[in-house]
């Protein structure tokens, strides 16, 4: 499973140069930044209830929120009874678009994984052919195990399989002590 991506709030380097930010002062600016971060964390498209705003650890949040509303950095939606960060969609995708993009990405990756199956024409039995079983011209060696299947051999101590003449340490061999091939 992949790691969870980190969330970021896009913030221009000239944020503190904005006349409205200068006008409201430090307290409301910190509340505004906290609202941006919490909205992103909740996936709320820049919307927060008053109860959520109250939990942002700003003791004078009501006065600060009113100041932000006065300069239209935040707006109150009467129908939902929520505060809305006015410039949210100028810098953030809607959460529905994010979910749609992530779903399309998951589908694309799943399709790609489906195309990479071990039972393909290139590797019919799911195992790569062992290159030591073929000569330079691509022809099979005499006595080789063409399917690359595992086979048993008795360890006679000479280090060579009596069945296929390959070194006994080759991956197609299963050493059986004390048993004749």
C-alpha positions in Angstrom: 0.0 0.0 0.0 1.3 3.4 -0.9 2.0 6.2 1.5 -0.7 8.8 2.1 0.1 12.0 0.3 0.6 15.2 2.3 -1.8 18.0 1.9 -0.7 21.5 1.1 -2.4 24.8 1.0 -1.2 27.0 -1.9 0.0 30.3 -0.5 1.6 33.0 -2.6 4.8 34.5 -1.4 3.1 37.9 -1.6 0.4 36.9 0.9 1.4 39.4 3.5 1.5 42.2 0.8 -2.2 41.9 0.1 -3.9 45.2 1.2 -6.7 43.3 2.9 -4.3 41.2 5.0 -2.4 44.4 6.0 -5.7 46.0 6.9 -7.0 43.2 9.2 -3.8 42.9 11.2 -2.0 39.9 12.8 -4.8 38.2 14.8 -7.4 37.9 11.9 -4.5 36.9 9.6 -3.6 34.0 11.8 -7.3 33.0 12.0 -7.5 33.2 8.2 -4.4 30.9 7.9 -5.8 28.5 10.4 -9.1 28.4 8.5 -7.2 27.6 5.3 -5.3 24.8 6.9 -8.3 23.3 8.7 -10.5 23.5 5.6 -7.9 21.6 3.5 -7.4 19.0 6.3 -11.2 18.4 6.5 -11.7 18.4 2.7 -14.5 21.0 3.1 -13.8 23.2 0.0 -13.1 26.2 2.2 -16.3 25.9 4.3 -16.4 25.8 8.1 -19.2 26.0 10.7 -18.8 28.5 13.5 -18.2 25.5 15.9 -15.2 24.5 13.7 -13.9 28.0 13.6 -14.2 28.2 17.4 -11.8 25.2 17.8 -9.0 26.9 16.0 -7.4 28.1 19.2 -8.0 31.8 18.7 -9.4 33.4 21.9 -10.9 36.4 20.0 -12.1 34.4 17.0 -15.5 36.1 16.7 -14.0 39.6 16.5 -11.3 38.3 14.1 -13.8 36.5 11.9 -16.0 39.7 11.7 -12.9 41.6 10.7 -12.1 39.1 7.9 -15.7 39.3 6.7 -15.6 43.1 6.6 -12.8 43.0 4.0 -14.5 40.0 2.3 -11.7 37.4 2.9 -14.4 35.2 4.3 -18.1 35.2 3.5 -21.1 33.8 5.4 -23.4 31.4 3.6 -26.9 31.9 5.0 -28.3 28.7 3.4 -25.7 26.3 5.0 -24.8 28.5 8.0 -21.1 28.2 7.2 -18.2 30.5 6.7 -16.5 30.3 3.3 -13.0 31.3 2.4 -13.7 33.6 -0.5 -10.6 32.9 -2.6 -10.7 29.1 -2.1 -11.4 28.0 -5.6 -8.9 30.4 -7.1 -6.1 28.2 -5.6 -7.7 24.8 -4.7 -9.5 22.1 -6.6 -13.0 21.2 -5.5 -12.9 18.1 -3.3 -15.2 16.3 -5.8 -12.6 17.0 -8.6 -9.8 15.7 -6.4 -11.7 12.4 -5.7 -12.5 12.0 -9.4 -8.9 12.6 -10.3 -7.7 10.1 -7.7 -10.3 7.5 -8.8 -9.2 7.9 -12.4 -5.6 7.5 -11.4 -6.4 4.3 -9.4 -8.2 2.9 -12.4 -5.4 3.7 -14.7 -2.8 2.0 -12.4 -5.1 -1.0 -11.9 -5.4 -1.4 -15.7 -1.6 -1.1 -16.0 -1.2 -3.9 -13.4 -3.7 -6.0 -15.3 -1.7 -5.7 -18.5 1.4 -7.0 -16.6 0.4 -10.6 -16.0 2.8 -13.5 -15.6 0.8 -15.7 -18.0 1.7 -13.5 -21.0 3.0 -14.8 -24.3 6.4 -13.6 -23.4 6.5 -15.7 -20.2 3.9 -18.4 -20.7 4.4 -20.4 -17.5 5.1 -17.4 -15.3 8.9 -18.1 -15.1 11.6 -16.6 -17.1 13.7 -19.0 -19.0 17.1 -19.7 -17.5 19.7 -18.4 -19.9 22.2 -21.1 -19.0 20.1 -23.7 -20.7 20.7 -22.3 -24.2 23.8 -22.0 -26.2 25.0 -18.9 -28.1 22.8 -19.6 -31.1 19.7 -19.8 -28.8 19.5 -23.6 -29.4 19.0 -25.8 -26.4 22.0 -27.6 -25.0 22.0 -31.4 -25.1 20.6 -32.8 -21.9 19.1 -29.4 -20.8 15.8 -29.0 -19.1 14.0 -27.0 -21.8 11.0 -26.0 -19.7 13.2 -24.7 -16.9 11.4 -26.9 -14.5 12.8 -27.8 -11.2 14.2 -31.3 -11.0 15.8 -33.4 -8.3 19.3 -34.8 -8.4 21.4 -36.8 -6.1 24.4 -35.0 -4.7 27.4 -37.2 -5.7 29.9 -34.6 -4.7 31.2 -33.7 -8.1 29.0 -30.5 -8.4 27.4 -31.5 -11.7 23.9 -32.8 -12.3 24.0 -36.2 -14.0 20.7 -35.5 -15.7 21.5 -32.2 -17.5 25.2 -31.6 -17.0 24.7 -28.2 -15.5 26.3 -27.1 -12.3 24.3 -28.4 -9.4 24.0 -24.9 -8.0 21.8 -23.8 -10.9 18.3 -22.7 -10.0 16.6 -25.7 -11.7 18.1 -28.2 -9.3 16.7 -29.5 -6.0 19.5 -31.3 -4.2 18.4 -34.6 -2.6 21.0 -36.0 -0.2 21.5 -39.8 -0.4 19.1 -40.4 -3.3 20.0 -41.5 -6.8 18.7 -39.5 -9.8 
